[in-house]
């Protein structure tokens, strides 16, 4: 599942003042990743293809352990 490239969040600062933040690109991904943590979701639960997050050599080692 692909994450949106652009997001708008509503949050509160340390003094309780509400604000909106528009984010895109890398910042958008980071915010969405951290939001997942607040929902108890670890990034490993979202991985659909392990080859996309590790080198081919690491993938082969992991695959060899499964057989």
PDBQT receptor file of N, H, CA, C and O in Angstrom, charges set to zero:
ATOM      1  N   UNK A   1       0.842  -1.178   0.000  1.00  0.00    +0.000 N 
ATOM      2  CA  UNK A   1       0.000   0.000   0.000  1.00  0.00    +0.000 C 
ATOM      3  C   UNK A   1       0.890   1.245   0.000  1.00  0.00    +0.000 C 
ATOM      4  O   UNK A   1       1.776   1.386   0.844  1.00  0.00    +0.000 OA
ATOM      5  N   UNK A   2       0.651   2.123  -0.932  1.00  0.00    +0.000 N 
ATOM      6  H   UNK A   2      -0.069   2.009  -1.618  1.00  0.00    +0.000 HD
ATOM      7  CA  UNK A   2       1.427   3.349  -1.034  1.00  0.00    +0.000 C 
ATOM      8  C   UNK A   2       0.838   4.417  -0.126  1.00  0.00    +0.000 C 
ATOM      9  O   UNK A   2      -0.377   4.521   0.039  1.00  0.00    +0.000 OA
ATOM     10  N   UNK A   3       1.716   5.192   0.448  1.00  0.00    +0.000 N 
ATOM     11  H   UNK A   3       2.703   5.107   0.314  1.00  0.00    +0.000 HD
ATOM     12  CA  UNK A   3       1.296   6.296   1.313  1.00  0.00    +0.000 C 
ATOM     13  C   UNK A   3       1.038   7.535   0.453  1.00  0.00    +0.000 C 
ATOM     14  O   UNK A   3       1.640   7.692  -0.609  1.00  0.00    +0.000 OA
ATOM     15  N   UNK A   4       0.155   8.403   0.907  1.00  0.00    +0.000 N 
ATOM     16  H   UNK A   4      -0.334   8.275   1.770  1.00  0.00    +0.000 HD
ATOM     17  CA  UNK A   4      -0.042   9.656   0.176  1.00  0.00    +0.000 C 
ATOM     18  C   UNK A   4       1.245  10.482   0.167  1.00  0.00    +0.000 C 
ATOM     19  O   UNK A   4       1.981  10.499   1.153  1.00  0.00    +0.000 OA
ATOM     20  N   UNK A   5       1.513  11.160  -0.936  1.00  0.00    +0.000 N 
ATOM     21  H   UNK A   5       0.915  11.147  -1.737  1.00  0.00    +0.000 HD
ATOM     22  CA  UNK A   5       2.697  12.015  -1.044  1.00  0.00    +0.000 C 
ATOM     23  C   UNK A   5       2.541  13.297  -0.234  1.00  0.00    +0.000 C 
ATOM     24  O   UNK A   5       3.518  13.850   0.271  1.00  0.00    +0.000 OA
ATOM     25  N   UNK A   6       1.286  13.765  -0.118  1.00  0.00    +0.000 N 
ATOM     26  H   UNK A   6       0.492  13.316  -0.529  1.00  0.00    +0.000 HD
ATOM     27  CA  UNK A   6       1.018  15.015   0.597  1.00  0.00    +0.000 C 
ATOM     28  C   UNK A   6      -0.014  14.755   1.682  1.00  0.00    +0.000 C 
ATOM     29  O   UNK A   6      -0.967  14.005   1.477  1.00  0.00    +0.000 OA
ATOM     30  N   UNK A   7       0.180  15.377   2.834  1.00  0.00    +0.000 N 
ATOM     31  H   UNK A   7       0.955  15.987   3.001  1.00  0.00    +0.000 HD
ATOM     32  CA  UNK A   7      -0.780  15.237   3.930  1.00  0.00    +0.000 C 
ATOM     33  C   UNK A   7      -0.989  16.581   4.604  1.00  0.00    +0.000 C 
ATOM     34  O   UNK A   7      -0.172  17.493   4.477  1.00  0.00    +0.000 OA
ATOM     35  N   UNK A   8      -2.091  16.686   5.320  1.00  0.00    +0.000 N 
ATOM     36  H   UNK A   8      -2.754  15.945   5.424  1.00  0.00    +0.000 HD
ATOM     37  CA  UNK A   8      -2.362  17.820   6.198  1.00  0.00    +0.000 C 
ATOM     38  C   UNK A   8      -2.732  17.231   7.547  1.00  0.00    +0.000 C 
ATOM     39  O   UNK A   8      -3.637  16.403   7.644  1.00  0.00    +0.000 OA
ATOM     40  N   UNK A   9      -2.032  17.659   8.586  1.00  0.00    +0.000 N 
ATOM     41  H   UNK A   9      -1.296  18.332   8.507  1.00  0.00    +0.000 HD
ATOM     42  CA  UNK A   9      -2.344  17.156   9.921  1.00  0.00    +0.000 C 
ATOM     43  C   UNK A   9      -2.805  18.302  10.805  1.00  0.00    +0.000 C 
ATOM     44  O   UNK A   9      -2.426  19.457  10.609  1.00  0.00    +0.000 OA
ATOM     45  N   UNK A  10      -3.619  17.960  11.767  1.00  0.00    +0.000 N 
ATOM     46  H   UNK A  10      -3.927  17.022  11.926  1.00  0.00    +0.000 HD
ATOM     47  CA  UNK A  10      -4.020  18.901  12.807  1.00  0.00    +0.000 C 
ATOM     48  C   UNK A  10      -3.426  18.379  14.103  1.00  0.00    +0.000 C 
ATOM     49  O   UNK A  10      -3.580  17.205  14.440  1.00  0.00    +0.000 OA
ATOM     50  N   UNK A  11      -2.751  19.251  14.823  1.00  0.00    +0.000 N 
ATOM     51  H   UNK A  11      -2.625  20.205  14.550  1.00  0.00    +0.000 HD
ATOM     52  CA  UNK A  11      -2.061  18.838  16.047  1.00  0.00    +0.000 C 
ATOM     53  C   UNK A  11      -2.077  19.974  17.056  1.00  0.00    +0.000 C 
ATOM     54  O   UNK A  11      -2.598  21.055  16.783  1.00  0.00    +0.000 OA
ATOM     55  N   UNK A  12      -1.510  19.723  18.202  1.00  0.00    +0.000 N 
ATOM     56  H   UNK A  12      -1.086  18.845  18.423  1.00  0.00    +0.000 HD
ATOM     57  CA  UNK A  12      -1.367  20.735  19.251  1.00  0.00    +0.000 C 
ATOM     58  C   UNK A  12       0.099  20.855  19.612  1.00  0.00    +0.000 C 
ATOM     59  O   UNK A  12       0.819  19.857  19.651  1.00  0.00    +0.000 OA
ATOM     60  N   UNK A  13       0.545  22.076  19.877  1.00  0.00    +0.000 N 
ATOM     61  H   UNK A  13      -0.039  22.887  19.846  1.00  0.00    +0.000 HD
ATOM     62  CA  UNK A  13       1.927  22.256  20.313  1.00  0.00    +0.000 C 
ATOM     63  C   UNK A  13       2.027  22.010  21.815  1.00  0.00    +0.000 C 
ATOM     64  O   UNK A  13       1.045  21.644  22.461  1.00  0.00    +0.000 OA
ATOM     65  N   UNK A  14       3.218  22.215  22.361  1.00  0.00    +0.000 N 
ATOM     66  H   UNK A  14       4.016  22.512  21.836  1.00  0.00    +0.000 HD
ATOM     67  CA  UNK A  14       3.456  21.919  23.779  1.00  0.00    +0.000 C 
ATOM     68  C   UNK A  14       2.624  22.787  24.727  1.00  0.00    +0.000 C 
ATOM     69  O   UNK A  14       2.475  22.457  25.904  1.00  0.00    +0.000 OA
ATOM     70  N   UNK A  15       2.082  23.895  24.212  1.00  0.00    +0.000 N 
ATOM     71  H   UNK A  15       2.202  24.163  23.256  1.00  0.00    +0.000 HD
ATOM     72  CA  UNK A  15       1.246  24.773  25.038  1.00  0.00    +0.000 C 
ATOM     73  C   UNK A  15      -0.241  24.532  24.825  1.00  0.00    +0.000 C 
ATOM     74  O   UNK A  15      -1.082  25.218  25.406  1.00  0.00    +0.000 OA
ATOM     75  N   UNK A  16      -0.556  23.550  23.984  1.00  0.00    +0.000 N 
ATOM     76  H   UNK A  16       0.127  22.993  23.512  1.00  0.00    +0.000 HD
ATOM     77  CA  UNK A  16      -1.953  23.219  23.730  1.00  0.00    +0.000 C 
ATOM     78  C   UNK A  16      -2.582  24.008  22.594  1.00  0.00    +0.000 C 
ATOM     79  O   UNK A  16      -3.779  23.875  22.341  1.00  0.00    +0.000 OA
ATOM     80  N   UNK A  17      -1.795  24.829  21.907  1.00  0.00    +0.000 N 
ATOM     81  H   UNK A  17      -0.823  24.937  22.113  1.00  0.00    +0.000 HD
ATOM     82  CA  UNK A  17      -2.306  25.601  20.769  1.00  0.00    +0.000 C 
ATOM     83  C   UNK A  17      -2.441  24.696  19.549  1.00  0.00    +0.000 C 
ATOM     84  O   UNK A  17      -1.485  24.030  19.152  1.00  0.00    +0.000 OA
ATOM     85  N   UNK A  18      -3.638  24.678  18.958  1.00  0.00    +0.000 N 
ATOM     86  H   UNK A  18      -4.415  25.219  19.281  1.00  0.00    +0.000 HD
ATOM     87  CA  UNK A  18      -3.864  23.838  17.783  1.00  0.00    +0.000 C 
ATOM     88  C   UNK A  18      -3.281  24.503  16.541  1.00  0.00    +0.000 C 
ATOM     89  O   UNK A  18      -3.259  25.728  16.418  1.00  0.00    +0.000 OA
ATOM     90  N   UNK A  19      -2.804  23.650  15.616  1.00  0.00    +0.000 N 
ATOM     91  H   UNK A  19      -2.822  22.655  15.715  1.00  0.00    +0.000 HD
ATOM     92  CA  UNK A  19      -2.276  24.152  14.351  1.00  0.00    +0.000 C 
ATOM     93  C   UNK A  19      -2.440  23.094  13.270  1.00  0.00    +0.000 C 
ATOM     94  O   UNK A  19      -2.678  21.923  13.564  1.00  0.00    +0.000 OA
ATOM     95  N   UNK A  20      -2.313  23.515  12.026  1.00  0.00    +0.000 N 
ATOM     96  H   UNK A  20      -2.121  24.467  11.787  1.00  0.00    +0.000 HD
ATOM     97  CA  UNK A  20      -2.333  22.609  10.877  1.00  0.00    +0.000 C 
ATOM     98  C   UNK A  20      -0.959  22.645  10.225  1.00  0.00    +0.000 C 
ATOM     99  O   UNK A  20      -0.298  23.682  10.184  1.00  0.00    +0.000 OA
ATOM    100  N   UNK A  21      -0.554  21.514   9.726  1.00  0.00    +0.000 N 
ATOM    101  H   UNK A  21      -1.091  20.671   9.759  1.00  0.00    +0.000 HD
ATOM    102  CA  UNK A  21       0.723  21.415   9.044  1.00  0.00    +0.000 C 
ATOM    103  C   UNK A  21       0.527  20.662   7.740  1.00  0.00    +0.000 C 
ATOM    104  O   UNK A  21      -0.023  19.560   7.723  1.00  0.00    +0.000 OA
ATOM    105  N   UNK A  22       0.980  21.265   6.651  1.00  0.00    +0.000 N 
ATOM    106  H   UNK A  22       1.426  22.160   6.665  1.00  0.00    +0.000 HD
ATOM    107  CA  UNK A  22       0.976  20.587   5.352  1.00  0.00    +0.000 C 
ATOM    108  C   UNK A  22       2.371  20.025   5.146  1.00  0.00    +0.000 C 
ATOM    109  O   UNK A  22       3.366  20.724   5.340  1.00  0.00    +0.000 OA
ATOM    110  N   UNK A  23       2.440  18.769   4.757  1.00  0.00    +0.000 N 
ATOM    111  H   UNK A  23       1.631  18.202   4.600  1.00  0.00    +0.000 HD
ATOM    112  CA  UNK A  23       3.738  18.130   4.535  1.00  0.00    +0.000 C 
ATOM    113  C   UNK A  23       3.666  17.306   3.251  1.00  0.00    +0.000 C 
ATOM    114  O   UNK A  23       2.614  16.794   2.870  1.00  0.00    +0.000 OA
ATOM    115  N   UNK A  24       4.814  17.199   2.606  1.00  0.00    +0.000 N 
ATOM    116  H   UNK A  24       5.669  17.615   2.916  1.00  0.00    +0.000 HD
ATOM    117  CA  UNK A  24       4.896  16.360   1.409  1.00  0.00    +0.000 C 
ATOM    118  C   UNK A  24       6.261  15.705   1.337  1.00  0.00    +0.000 C 
ATOM    119  O   UNK A  24       7.187  16.083   2.054  1.00  0.00    +0.000 OA
ATOM    120  N   UNK A  25       6.372  14.729   0.472  1.00  0.00    +0.000 N 
ATOM    121  H   UNK A  25       5.620  14.422  -0.111  1.00  0.00    +0.000 HD
ATOM    122  CA  UNK A  25       7.646  14.048   0.287  1.00  0.00    +0.000 C 
ATOM    123  C   UNK A  25       8.095  13.301   1.534  1.00  0.00    +0.000 C 
ATOM    124  O   UNK A  25       7.306  12.627   2.195  1.00  0.00    +0.000 OA
ATOM    125  N   UNK A  26       9.387  13.438   1.839  1.00  0.00    +0.000 N 
ATOM    126  H   UNK A  26      10.028  13.986   1.302  1.00  0.00    +0.000 HD
ATOM    127  CA  UNK A  26       9.981  12.695   2.947  1.00  0.00    +0.000 C 
ATOM    128  C   UNK A  26       9.321  13.033   4.282  1.00  0.00    +0.000 C 
ATOM    129  O   UNK A  26       9.046  12.132   5.075  1.00  0.00    +0.000 OA
ATOM    130  N   UNK A  27       9.060  14.322   4.547  1.00  0.00    +0.000 N 
ATOM    131  H   UNK A  27       9.283  15.054   3.903  1.00  0.00    +0.000 HD
ATOM    132  CA  UNK A  27       8.420  14.708   5.811  1.00  0.00    +0.000 C 
ATOM    133  C   UNK A  27       7.053  14.054   5.946  1.00  0.00    +0.000 C 
ATOM    134  O   UNK A  27       6.681  13.621   7.037  1.00  0.00    +0.000 OA
ATOM    135  N   UNK A  28       6.313  13.977   4.868  1.00  0.00    +0.000 N 
ATOM    136  H   UNK A  28       6.616  14.329   3.983  1.00  0.00    +0.000 HD
ATOM    137  CA  UNK A  28       5.006  13.321   4.890  1.00  0.00    +0.000 C 
ATOM    138  C   UNK A  28       5.139  11.848   5.288  1.00  0.00    +0.000 C 
ATOM    139  O   UNK A  28       4.358  11.342   6.093  1.00  0.00    +0.000 OA
ATOM    140  N   UNK A  29       6.130  11.172   4.720  1.00  0.00    +0.000 N 
ATOM    141  H   UNK A  29       6.765  11.583   4.066  1.00  0.00    +0.000 HD
ATOM    142  CA  UNK A  29       6.344   9.753   5.043  1.00  0.00    +0.000 C 
ATOM    143  C   UNK A  29       6.742   9.575   6.500  1.00  0.00    +0.000 C 
ATOM    144  O   UNK A  29       6.272   8.653   7.168  1.00  0.00    +0.000 OA
ATOM    145  N   UNK A  30       7.604  10.450   6.992  1.00  0.00    +0.000 N 
ATOM    146  H   UNK A  30       7.986  11.198   6.449  1.00  0.00    +0.000 HD
ATOM    147  CA  UNK A  30       8.050  10.352   8.386  1.00  0.00    +0.000 C 
ATOM    148  C   UNK A  30       6.874  10.540   9.337  1.00  0.00    +0.000 C 
ATOM    149  O   UNK A  30       6.718   9.780  10.293  1.00  0.00    +0.000 OA
ATOM    150  N   UNK A  31       6.053  11.543   9.078  1.00  0.00    +0.000 N 
ATOM    151  H   UNK A  31       6.179  12.161   8.302  1.00  0.00    +0.000 HD
ATOM    152  CA  UNK A  31       4.889  11.804   9.940  1.00  0.00    +0.000 C 
ATOM    153  C   UNK A  31       3.945  10.607   9.925  1.00  0.00    +0.000 C 
ATOM    154  O   UNK A  31       3.457  10.195  10.977  1.00  0.00    +0.000 OA
ATOM    155  N   UNK A  32       3.683  10.046   8.749  1.00  0.00    +0.000 N 
ATOM    156  H   UNK A  32       4.080  10.381   7.895  1.00  0.00    +0.000 HD
ATOM    157  CA  UNK A  32       2.788   8.895   8.658  1.00  0.00    +0.000 C 
ATOM    158  C   UNK A  32       3.379   7.677   9.376  1.00  0.00    +0.000 C 
ATOM    159  O   UNK A  32       2.656   6.910  10.012  1.00  0.00    +0.000 OA
ATOM    160  N   UNK A  33       4.676   7.513   9.269  1.00  0.00    +0.000 N 
ATOM    161  H   UNK A  33       5.264   8.136   8.753  1.00  0.00    +0.000 HD
ATOM    162  CA  UNK A  33       5.359   6.414   9.964  1.00  0.00    +0.000 C 
ATOM    163  C   UNK A  33       5.200   6.566  11.479  1.00  0.00    +0.000 C 
ATOM    164  O   UNK A  33       4.875   5.600  12.170  1.00  0.00    +0.000 OA
ATOM    165  N   UNK A  34       5.424   7.755  11.984  1.00  0.00    +0.000 N 
ATOM    166  H   UNK A  34       5.688   8.539  11.422  1.00  0.00    +0.000 HD
ATOM    167  CA  UNK A  34       5.309   7.998  13.425  1.00  0.00    +0.000 C 
ATOM    168  C   UNK A  34       3.854   7.869  13.883  1.00  0.00    +0.000 C 
ATOM    169  O   UNK A  34       3.594   7.383  14.983  1.00  0.00    +0.000 OA
ATOM    170  N   UNK A  35       2.925   8.292  13.063  1.00  0.00    +0.000 N 
ATOM    171  H   UNK A  35       3.136   8.687  12.169  1.00  0.00    +0.000 HD
ATOM    172  CA  UNK A  35       1.507   8.149  13.391  1.00  0.00    +0.000 C 
ATOM    173  C   UNK A  35       1.150   6.669  13.524  1.00  0.00    +0.000 C 
ATOM    174  O   UNK A  35       0.369   6.291  14.398  1.00  0.00    +0.000 OA
ATOM    175  N   UNK A  36       1.718   5.840  12.663  1.00  0.00    +0.000 N 
ATOM    176  H   UNK A  36       2.352   6.146  11.953  1.00  0.00    +0.000 HD
ATOM    177  CA  UNK A  36       1.497   4.386  12.777  1.00  0.00    +0.000 C 
ATOM    178  C   UNK A  36       1.916   3.889  14.157  1.00  0.00    +0.000 C 
ATOM    179  O   UNK A  36       1.229   3.063  14.758  1.00  0.00    +0.000 OA
ATOM    180  N   UNK A  37       3.042   4.392  14.659  1.00  0.00    +0.000 N 
ATOM    181  H   UNK A  37       3.600   5.064  14.171  1.00  0.00    +0.000 HD
ATOM    182  CA  UNK A  37       3.492   3.979  15.995  1.00  0.00    +0.000 C 
ATOM    183  C   UNK A  37       2.447   4.319  17.053  1.00  0.00    +0.000 C 
ATOM    184  O   UNK A  37       2.225   3.535  17.975  1.00  0.00    +0.000 OA
ATOM    185  N   UNK A  38       1.813   5.464  16.931  1.00  0.00    +0.000 N 
ATOM    186  H   UNK A  38       1.993   6.101  16.182  1.00  0.00    +0.000 HD
ATOM    187  CA  UNK A  38       0.771   5.850  17.896  1.00  0.00    +0.000 C 
ATOM    188  C   UNK A  38      -0.405   4.894  17.844  1.00  0.00    +0.000 C 
ATOM    189  O   UNK A  38      -1.095   4.699  18.845  1.00  0.00    +0.000 OA
ATOM    190  N   UNK A  39      -0.640   4.294  16.677  1.00  0.00    +0.000 N 
ATOM    191  H   UNK A  39      -0.079   4.453  15.864  1.00  0.00    +0.000 HD
ATOM    192  CA  UNK A  39      -1.704   3.300  16.522  1.00  0.00    +0.000 C 
ATOM    193  C   UNK A  39      -1.230   1.881  16.810  1.00  0.00    +0.000 C 
ATOM    194  O   UNK A  39      -1.988   0.926  16.645  1.00  0.00    +0.000 OA
ATOM    195  N   UNK A  40       0.044   1.737  17.248  1.00  0.00    +0.000 N 
ATOM    196  H   UNK A  40       0.661   2.513  17.382  1.00  0.00    +0.000 HD
ATOM    197  CA  UNK A  40       0.575   0.419  17.578  1.00  0.00    +0.000 C 
ATOM    198  C   UNK A  40       0.983  -0.403  16.369  1.00  0.00    +0.000 C 
ATOM    199  O   UNK A  40       1.115  -1.623  16.465  1.00  0.00    +0.000 OA
ATOM    200  N   UNK A  41       1.186   0.255  15.222  1.00  0.00    +0.000 N 
ATOM    201  H   UNK A  41       1.078   1.246  15.144  1.00  0.00    +0.000 HD
ATOM    202  CA  UNK A  41       1.560  -0.454  14.000  1.00  0.00    +0.000 C 
ATOM    203  C   UNK A  41       3.056  -0.275  13.759  1.00  0.00    +0.000 C 
ATOM    204  O   UNK A  41       3.555   0.849  13.733  1.00  0.00    +0.000 OA
ATOM    205  N   UNK A  42       3.766  -1.384  13.584  1.00  0.00    +0.000 N 
ATOM    206  H   UNK A  42       3.360  -2.298  13.605  1.00  0.00    +0.000 HD
ATOM    207  CA  UNK A  42       5.183  -1.343  13.257  1.00  0.00    +0.000 C 
ATOM    208  C   UNK A  42       5.326  -1.474  11.742  1.00  0.00    +0.000 C 
ATOM    209  O   UNK A  42       4.514  -2.132  11.092  1.00  0.00    +0.000 OA
ATOM    210  N   UNK A  43       6.352  -0.851  11.190  1.00  0.00    +0.000 N 
ATOM    211  H   UNK A  43       7.012  -0.317  11.719  1.00  0.00    +0.000 HD
ATOM    212  CA  UNK A  43       6.497  -0.853   9.739  1.00  0.00    +0.000 C 
ATOM    213  C   UNK A  43       6.613  -2.266   9.173  1.00  0.00    +0.000 C 
ATOM    214  O   UNK A  43       6.261  -2.490   8.014  1.00  0.00    +0.000 OA
ATOM    215  N   UNK A  44       7.093  -3.212   9.954  1.00  0.00    +0.000 N 
ATOM    216  H   UNK A  44       7.378  -3.030  10.895  1.00  0.00    +0.000 HD
ATOM    217  CA  UNK A  44       7.236  -4.577   9.456  1.00  0.00    +0.000 C 
ATOM    218  C   UNK A  44       5.885  -5.213   9.144  1.00  0.00    +0.000 C 
ATOM    219  O   UNK A  44       5.819  -6.158   8.358  1.00  0.00    +0.000 OA
ATOM    220  N   UNK A  45       4.816  -4.715   9.740  1.00  0.00    +0.000 N 
ATOM    221  H   UNK A  45       4.869  -3.947  10.378  1.00  0.00    +0.000 HD
ATOM    222  CA  UNK A  45       3.483  -5.243   9.460  1.00  0.00    +0.000 C 
ATOM    223  C   UNK A  45       2.958  -4.757   8.117  1.00  0.00    +0.000 C 
ATOM    224  O   UNK A  45       2.002  -5.323   7.586  1.00  0.00    +0.000 OA
ATOM    225  N   UNK A  46       3.572  -3.712   7.559  1.00  0.00    +0.000 N 
ATOM    226  H   UNK A  46       4.348  -3.253   7.990  1.00  0.00    +0.000 HD
ATOM    227  CA  UNK A  46       3.121  -3.151   6.292  1.00  0.00    +0.000 C 
ATOM    228  C   UNK A  46       3.926  -3.643   5.096  1.00  0.00    +0.000 C 
ATOM    229  O   UNK A  46       3.592  -3.334   3.952  1.00  0.00    +0.000 OA
ATOM    230  N   UNK A  47       4.981  -4.403   5.353  1.00  0.00    +0.000 N 
ATOM    231  H   UNK A  47       5.253  -4.654   6.282  1.00  0.00    +0.000 HD
ATOM    232  CA  UNK A  47       5.850  -4.852   4.274  1.00  0.00    +0.000 C 
ATOM    233  C   UNK A  47       5.156  -5.951   3.478  1.00  0.00    +0.000 C 
ATOM    234  O   UNK A  47       4.703  -6.949   4.038  1.00  0.00    +0.000 OA
ATOM    235  N   UNK A  48       5.081  -5.754   2.177  1.00  0.00    +0.000 N 
ATOM    236  H   UNK A  48       5.449  -4.944   1.723  1.00  0.00    +0.000 HD
ATOM    237  CA  UNK A  48       4.485  -6.772   1.310  1.00  0.00    +0.000 C 
ATOM    238  C   UNK A  48       5.550  -7.537   0.537  1.00  0.00    +0.000 C 
ATOM    239  O   UNK A  48       5.302  -8.653   0.079  1.00  0.00    +0.000 OA
ATOM    240  N   UNK A  49       6.732  -6.947   0.389  1.00  0.00    +0.000 N 
ATOM    241  H   UNK A  49       6.933  -6.041   0.761  1.00  0.00    +0.000 HD
ATOM    242  CA  UNK A  49       7.811  -7.596  -0.349  1.00  0.00    +0.000 C 
ATOM    243  C   UNK A  49       9.130  -7.261   0.329  1.00  0.00    +0.000 C 
ATOM    244  O   UNK A  49       9.637  -6.148   0.187  1.00  0.00    +0.000 OA
ATOM    245  N   UNK A  50       9.690  -8.218   1.067  1.00  0.00    +0.000 N 
ATOM    246  H   UNK A  50       9.278  -9.121   1.183  1.00  0.00    +0.000 HD
ATOM    247  CA  UNK A  50      10.915  -7.991   1.829  1.00  0.00    +0.000 C 
ATOM    248  C   UNK A  50      12.080  -7.564   0.939  1.00  0.00    +0.000 C 
ATOM    249  O   UNK A  50      13.007  -6.909   1.416  1.00  0.00    +0.000 OA
ATOM    250  N   UNK A  51      12.049  -7.920  -0.338  1.00  0.00    +0.000 N 
ATOM    251  H   UNK A  51      11.296  -8.452  -0.725  1.00  0.00    +0.000 HD
ATOM    252  CA  UNK A  51      13.141  -7.564  -1.239  1.00  0.00    +0.000 C 
ATOM    253  C   UNK A  51      13.257  -6.050  -1.412  1.00  0.00    +0.000 C 
ATOM    254  O   UNK A  51      14.303  -5.551  -1.827  1.00  0.00    +0.000 OA
ATOM    255  N   UNK A  52      12.197  -5.324  -1.098  1.00  0.00    +0.000 N 
ATOM    256  H   UNK A  52      11.347  -5.729  -0.761  1.00  0.00    +0.000 HD
ATOM    257  CA  UNK A  52      12.221  -3.871  -1.265  1.00  0.00    +0.000 C 
ATOM    258  C   UNK A  52      12.926  -3.162  -0.121  1.00  0.00    +0.000 C 
ATOM    259  O   UNK A  52      13.240  -1.977  -0.241  1.00  0.00    +0.000 OA
ATOM    260  N   UNK A  53      13.188  -3.856   0.993  1.00  0.00    +0.000 N 
ATOM    261  H   UNK A  53      12.933  -4.818   1.091  1.00  0.00    +0.000 HD
ATOM    262  CA  UNK A  53      13.817  -3.180   2.134  1.00  0.00    +0.000 C 
ATOM    263  C   UNK A  53      15.170  -3.751   2.509  1.00  0.00    +0.000 C 
ATOM    264  O   UNK A  53      15.771  -3.315   3.491  1.00  0.00    +0.000 OA
ATOM    265  N   UNK A  54      15.663  -4.719   1.745  1.00  0.00    +0.000 N 
ATOM    266  H   UNK A  54      15.175  -5.073   0.947  1.00  0.00    +0.000 HD
ATOM    267  CA  UNK A  54      16.965  -5.291   2.062  1.00  0.00    +0.000 C 
ATOM    268  C   UNK A  54      17.702  -5.613   0.778  1.00  0.00    +0.000 C 
ATOM    269  O   UNK A  54      17.105  -5.692  -0.295  1.00  0.00    +0.000 OA
ATOM    270  N   UNK A  55      18.996  -5.796   0.902  1.00  0.00    +0.000 N 
ATOM    271  H   UNK A  55      19.481  -5.732   1.774  1.00  0.00    +0.000 HD
ATOM    272  CA  UNK A  55      19.809  -6.137  -0.267  1.00  0.00    +0.000 C 
ATOM    273  C   UNK A  55      19.474  -7.547  -0.735  1.00  0.00    +0.000 C 
ATOM    274  O   UNK A  55      18.905  -8.348   0.006  1.00  0.00    +0.000 OA
ATOM    275  N   UNK A  56      19.836  -7.827  -1.965  1.00  0.00    +0.000 N 
ATOM    276  H   UNK A  56      20.298  -7.176  -2.567  1.00  0.00    +0.000 HD
ATOM    277  CA  UNK A  56      19.601  -9.159  -2.517  1.00  0.00    +0.000 C 
ATOM    278  C   UNK A  56      20.345 -10.215  -1.705  1.00  0.00    +0.000 C 
ATOM    279  O   UNK A  56      19.831 -11.310  -1.479  1.00  0.00    +0.000 OA
ATOM    280  N   UNK A  57      21.556  -9.880  -1.271  1.00  0.00    +0.000 N 
ATOM    281  H   UNK A  57      21.974  -8.991  -1.455  1.00  0.00    +0.000 HD
ATOM    282  CA  UNK A  57      22.342 -10.825  -0.466  1.00  0.00    +0.000 C 
ATOM    283  C   UNK A  57      21.643 -11.139   0.858  1.00  0.00    +0.000 C 
ATOM    284  O   UNK A  57      21.575 -12.299   1.264  1.00  0.00    +0.000 OA
ATOM    285  N   UNK A  58      21.124 -10.112   1.529  1.00  0.00    +0.000 N 
ATOM    286  H   UNK A  58      21.179  -9.169   1.199  1.00  0.00    +0.000 HD
ATOM    287  CA  UNK A  58      20.401 -10.332   2.790  1.00  0.00    +0.000 C 
ATOM    288  C   UNK A  58      19.142 -11.162   2.564  1.00  0.00    +0.000 C 
ATOM    289  O   UNK A  58      18.814 -12.041   3.359  1.00  0.00    +0.000 OA
ATOM    290  N   UNK A  59      18.440 -10.870   1.463  1.00  0.00    +0.000 N 
ATOM    291  H   UNK A  59      18.707 -10.155   0.817  1.00  0.00    +0.000 HD
ATOM    292  CA  UNK A  59      17.213 -11.605   1.144  1.00  0.00    +0.000 C 
ATOM    293  C   UNK A  59      17.519 -13.088   0.917  1.00  0.00    +0.000 C 
ATOM    294  O   UNK A  59      16.789 -13.957   1.394  1.00  0.00    +0.000 OA
ATOM    295  N   UNK A  60      18.602 -13.372   0.186  1.00  0.00    +0.000 N 
ATOM    296  H   UNK A  60      19.195 -12.666  -0.202  1.00  0.00    +0.000 HD
ATOM    297  CA  UNK A  60      18.971 -14.770  -0.076  1.00  0.00    +0.000 C 
ATOM    298  C   UNK A  60      19.304 -15.499   1.221  1.00  0.00    +0.000 C 
ATOM    299  O   UNK A  60      18.921 -16.656   1.398  1.00  0.00    +0.000 OA
ATOM    300  N   UNK A  61      20.020 -14.825   2.135  1.00  0.00    +0.000 N 
ATOM    301  H   UNK A  61      20.331 -13.886   1.992  1.00  0.00    +0.000 HD
ATOM    302  CA  UNK A  61      20.353 -15.438   3.427  1.00  0.00    +0.000 C 
ATOM    303  C   UNK A  61      19.081 -15.757   4.201  1.00  0.00    +0.000 C 
ATOM    304  O   UNK A  61      18.951 -16.844   4.764  1.00  0.00    +0.000 OA
ATOM    305  N   UNK A  62      18.139 -14.812   4.231  1.00  0.00    +0.000 N 
ATOM    306  H   UNK A  62      18.244 -13.930   3.773  1.00  0.00    +0.000 HD
ATOM    307  CA  UNK A  62      16.893 -15.017   4.960  1.00  0.00    +0.000 C 
ATOM    308  C   UNK A  62      16.086 -16.147   4.330  1.00  0.00    +0.000 C 
ATOM    309  O   UNK A  62      15.517 -16.979   5.037  1.00  0.00    +0.000 OA
ATOM    310  N   UNK A  63      16.040 -16.174   2.997  1.00  0.00    +0.000 N 
ATOM    311  H   UNK A  63      16.502 -15.498   2.423  1.00  0.00    +0.000 HD
ATOM    312  CA  UNK A  63      15.294 -17.222   2.301  1.00  0.00    +0.000 C 
ATOM    313  C   UNK A  63      15.900 -18.592   2.558  1.00  0.00    +0.000 C 
ATOM    314  O   UNK A  63      15.168 -19.573   2.688  1.00  0.00    +0.000 OA
ATOM    315  N   UNK A  64      17.229 -18.678   2.635  1.00  0.00    +0.000 N 
ATOM    316  H   UNK A  64      17.823 -17.881   2.530  1.00  0.00    +0.000 HD
ATOM    317  CA  UNK A  64      17.918 -19.952   2.887  1.00  0.00    +0.000 C 
ATOM    318  C   UNK A  64      17.585 -20.480   4.272  1.00  0.00    +0.000 C 
ATOM    319  O   UNK A  64      17.523 -21.695   4.463  1.00  0.00    +0.000 OA
ATOM    320  N   UNK A  65      17.370 -19.599   5.246  1.00  0.00    +0.000 N 
ATOM    321  H   UNK A  65      17.420 -18.612   5.091  1.00  0.00    +0.000 HD
ATOM    322  CA  UNK A  65      17.028 -20.025   6.601  1.00  0.00    +0.000 C 
ATOM    323  C   UNK A  65      15.632 -20.633   6.668  1.00  0.00    +0.000 C 
ATOM    324  O   UNK A  65      15.363 -21.470   7.529  1.00  0.00    +0.000 OA
ATOM    325  N   UNK A  66      14.743 -20.219   5.768  1.00  0.00    +0.000 N 
ATOM    326  H   UNK A  66      14.962 -19.539   5.068  1.00  0.00    +0.000 HD
ATOM    327  CA  UNK A  66      13.367 -20.712   5.784  1.00  0.00    +0.000 C 
ATOM    328  C   UNK A  66      13.237 -22.104   5.206  1.00  0.00    +0.000 C 
ATOM    329  O   UNK A  66      12.280 -22.812   5.520  1.00  0.00    +0.000 OA
ATOM    330  N   UNK A  67      14.183 -22.518   4.361  1.00  0.00    +0.000 N 
ATOM    331  H   UNK A  67      14.960 -21.942   4.106  1.00  0.00    +0.000 HD
ATOM    332  CA  UNK A  67      14.056 -23.830   3.698  1.00  0.00    +0.000 C 
ATOM    333  C   UNK A  67      14.714 -24.934   4.484  1.00  0.00    +0.000 C 
ATOM    334  O   UNK A  67      14.694 -26.090   4.061  1.00  0.00    +0.000 OA
TER     335      UNK A  67
